[in-house]
């Protein structure tokens, strides 16, 4: 830039001048502030005439798309340039898109072209590691260790290496070191956030995800995870914002669409949660002993003789069955009716029959093959994050646990919506199973 004034969004996104060292930082600031919508508009207008774009136009537009997490657009624009700068950002974009083989090639080209050679090598090590070659990844990292030891990316890559080698404590130490060196190192912060989330420390995980996403480039995976965590703490508007941001970057993202659709049914979520609380209250009431209430000696003795000890027991017998009991007359029946009425219950209403219509199959009635199938871990269903969290919340660990649940029982669980229910049904059907009462 030839001016010391703050450049316009048009100057940052379009190639009116050669990309300078600080221009990417200026773009990042613009995207992270109130000018983000202006940036998107300028990028859309520029790409609309893509057939006439100059080399500099493509470079700036590609970097802008990368920072906005518009991955398909960034790959298209940056692939059209063979400059080392374009290769560097193309490599980073491909890493975010989980395309490590192509990312490795792009980052090698950036290194060979002399653009950020140390950082390019560290990122290339990450691509090689994702391809499964841990030994080669370590060799690359060690090769630049002297020049890279002071970089947050070096600590992050070392942490990833240790994590892949099943050393979680050593990995966390390196991730924390990376975050100390660079408080905005998104990948390190996201790893730490995931660690807190796995321990049920939602608030700490949210704080770290928010910190990771406070500076571009935005990561779709982090935004989705943050949205799910917001759901866990019942901050539905914040969750909806996260899913909307994902759809701004990728309008075809199916999971974000489904999650946002569930969020739009927030009233239903509140209703489900209230229903769950009401069900728990009713269960507690039905278990209440009849001895807690003032009854005549005759009524108490008659109920004991019929082995009726709780309010729940009284909902399972008819009034006539009570009257058929020895010495149980209309006066005793009126006593019982009054007590039940005070608690919103009736003799003989059989609430258990209302709640469920099918008894679960007993293990003794199953073949060895069926028992083996039902003992499989719930992880074998390969559920999405939201559904997995609900399974954990319900204490469901095996196929057998889940098939004993009814759809209504699952829907009464916090943040478990129709999308998750349909996912469970589809996954179970692959094994020839279904939910209770389905």
C-alpha positions, -999 to 999 in steps of 0.1 A, spaced: 0 0 0 13 34 -8 -9 53 17 -6 54 55 -44 57 58 -65 26 66 -71 9 32 -106 4 19 -121 -31 17 -119 -28 -21 -81 -22 -19 -76 -51 4 -97 -76 -16 -88 -65 -51 -54 -66 -66 -50 -29 -73 -15 -31 -59 9 -59 -51 2 -78 -18 24 -63 9 36 -80 41 9 -64 64 -20 -67 40 -31 -101 53 -32 -88 88 -53 -58 76 -77 -82 59 -79 -103 91 -88 -72 111 -114 -62 86 -130 -97 86 -129 -97 124 -147 -64 127 -178 -46 115 -165 -45 79 -169 -83 75 -201 -79 55 -185 -54 32 -156 -79 27 -180 -106 17 -199 -83 -7 -166 -72 -23 -154 -108 -27 -187 -119 -42 -186 -90 -67 -150 -98 -76 -156 -135 -81 -187 -129 -102 -163 -117 -129 -137 -144 -123 -129 -149 -160 -112 -115 -161 -93 -117 -128 -57 -107 -127 -31 -128 -109 -31 -104 -80 -69 -104 -79 -70 -141 -76 -43 -141 -48 -61 -115 -27 -95 -130 -33 -82 -165 -25 -67 -154 8 -98 -135 17 -119 -167 10 -95 -187 32 -99 -163 61 -137 -164 57 -136 -203 57 -151 -202 22 -130 -233 14 -143 -244 -20 -139 -208 -33 -104 -204 -17 -92 -236 -33 -105 -226 -67 -89 -191 -66 -55 -201 -51 -51 -232 -73 -51 -209 -103 -18 -193 -92 16 -208 -89 31 -181 -67 47 -193 -34 23 -171 -15 -7 -187 -31 8 -222 -25 12 -214 12 -24 -203 17 -37 -231 -6 -19 -256 16 -35 -241 47 -69 -242 30 -65 -278 20 -55 -288 55 -87 -272 68 -106 -292 42 -90 -325 53 -71 -329 21 -36 -336 35 -20 -351 4 -27 -321 -17 -18 -298 12 16 -314 15 24 -307 -21 12 -271 -19 32 -264 12 63 -280 -3 59 -256 -32 57 -227 -8 88 -238 10 107 -243 -23 96 -208 -34 110 -193 -3 77 -181 13 77 -187 51 99 -218 47 100 -227 84 63 -223 89 56 -241 56 77 -270 67 59 -272 101 25 -272 84 38 -298 59 47 -320 88 11 -317 99 -1 -329 65 23 -358 65 12 -368 100 -24 -368 89 -14 -391 61 -3 -415 88 35 -412 85 44 -402 121 81 -410 116 84 -387 86 64 -360 103 88 -360 132 118 -360 109 105 -328 92 98 -311 126 132 -320 139 148 -307 107 136 -272 115 137 -274 153 165 -249 158 147 -222 137 112 -231 148 115 -237 185 102 -202 193 71 -206 171 37 -216 185 32 -238 154 63 -259 164 48 -266 199 14 -273 183 29 -299 158 49 -316 186 17 -318 206 -2 -334 177 26 -359 173 25 -369 210 -13 -371 208 -11 -395 178 13 -416 198 -11 -419 227 7 -395 251 -22 -371 260 -5 -355 289 26 -346 269 4 -334 241 -16 -311 264 16 -296 277 27 -287 242 -7 -273 232 -7 -251 263 28 -239 254 16 -230 219 -14 -211 233 10 -192 257 32 -182 227 2 -172 206 -31 -166 225 -49 -168 191 -34 -200 178 -67 -216 167 -57 -252 163 -40 -254 198 -69 -237 215 -93 -260 198 -74 -291 210 -75 -277 245 -112 -269 242 -119 -305 231 -100 -318 261 -121 -297 285 -153 -308 267 -144 -345 270 -142 -339 308 -176 -322 309 -161 -288 315 -184 -270 290 -177 -234 302 -139 -238 299 -143 -254 265 -166 -226 253 -141 -200 265 -113 -216 245 -134 -221 214 -145 -184 215 -109 -174 219 -99 -196 189 -126 -181 168 -120 -145 178 -95 -141 149 -97 -154 114 -94 -179 98 -127 -193 111 -128 -231 113 -161 -248 104 -154 -277 128 -147 -254 157 -178 -233 149 -199 -265 149 -184 -277 182 -190 -244 198 -226 -244 187 -231 -278 202 -216 -267 235 -238 -236 236 -267 -260 232 -255 -280 261 -257 -249 284 -290 -239 268 -277 -208 250 -298 -215 219 -294 -181 203 -256 -184 204 -258 -219 191 -280 -207 162 -255 -180 154 -227 -205 152 -246 -228 128 -256 -198 107 -219 -188 104 -211 -223 91 -238 -219 65 -224 -185 54 -191 -203 46 -207 -234 32 -244 -231 23 -245 -269 15 -232 -280 49 -259 -306 59 -251 -310 96 -252 -272 101 -286 -271 83 -300 -299 105 -286 -284 137 -300 -250 128 -334 -265 121 -334 -281 155 -325 -248 171 -354 -231 153 -376 -256 173 -362 -242 206 -397 -240 220 -400 -277 215 -367 -282 233 -379 -263 263 -412 -283 262 -392 -316 261 -371 -306 290 -401 -295 310 -418 -328 301 -387 -347 314 -389 -328 347 -426 -336 350 -420 -373 343 -393 -374 370 -417 -357 395 -445 -382 386 -421 -411 391 -412 -398 425 -449 -394 434 -458 -429 423 -431 -444 445 -444 -426 475 -455 -451 503 -492 -452 512 -480 -452 548 -471 -415 544 -508 -407 544 -535 -407 571 -558 -436 566 -582 -455 589 -568 -487 604 -593 -507 583 -582 -491 550 -545 -495 559 -549 -532 568 -569 -539 537 -543 -524 514 -515 -543 532 -535 -575 527 -537 -568 490 -499 -560 489 -506 -524 477 -479 -502 493 -474 -472 470 -495 -446 451 -483 -462 419 -498 -496 430 -532 -479 434 -531 -467 398 -528 -503 387 -559 -517 403 -595 -509 396 -620 -496 421 -639 -528 418 -608 -548 427 -604 -528 458 -641 -533 468 -636 -570 463 -609 -570 490 -619 -584 524 -635 -557 547 -628 -530 520 -660 -509 517 -672 -477 501 -659 -456 531 -623 -470 525 -626 -464 488 -637 -428 494 -606 -423 516 -583 -436 488 -600 -416 461 -596 -384 481 -558 -390 486 -553 -398 450 -573 -367 439 -552 -344 460 -521 -356 440 -537 -355 405 -541 -392 404 -569 -417 400 -574 -453 411 -569 -476 381 -556 -451 357 -525 -474 349 -499 -447 340 -474 -474 331 -497 -486 303 -500 -451 290 -462 -446 289 -452 -478 271 -470 -505 252 -442 -530 246 -421 -548 271 -384 -551 264 -372 -585 253 -355 -605 281 -318 -616 275 -328 -652 280 -351 -650 250 -323 -640 227 -300 -661 206 -262 -659 213 -258 -639 181 -285 -614 192 -270 -611 226 -236 -604 210 -251 -577 188 -268 -560 217 -236 -560 237 -217 -540 211 -205 -506 222 -226 -476 212 -195 -461 196 -200 -487 168 -230 -466 156 -206 -438 146 -230 -411 158 -225 -374 154 -213 -353 183 -247 -342 195 -262 -377 195 -231 -391 213 -234 -365 240 -270 -374 246 -261 -411 248 -235 -402 274 -260 -381 293 -284 -411 294 -257 -435 304 -262 -455 272 -231 -476 264 -243 -505 243 -268 -513 215 -289 -531 241 -292 -499 262 -304 -479 233 -330 -504 219 -346 -504 254 -354 -467 250 -386 -454 234 -385 -424 210 -404 -403 236 -378 -411 262 -350 -400 239 -369 -368 229 -373 -358 265 -335 -356 269 -320 -322 268 -309 -311 233 -321 -344 217 -343 -334 188 -360 -350 158 -327 -348 138 -308 -369 164 -338 -393 167 -339 -399 130 -301 -404 130 -304 -431 157 -332 -449 139 -312 -449 106 -280 -462 123 -299 -489 142 -317 -500 110 -283 -508 95 -280 -535 121 -316 -547 118 -325 -530 151 -350 -504 162 -361 -485 192 -386 -498 217 -422 -493 204 -409 -483 169 
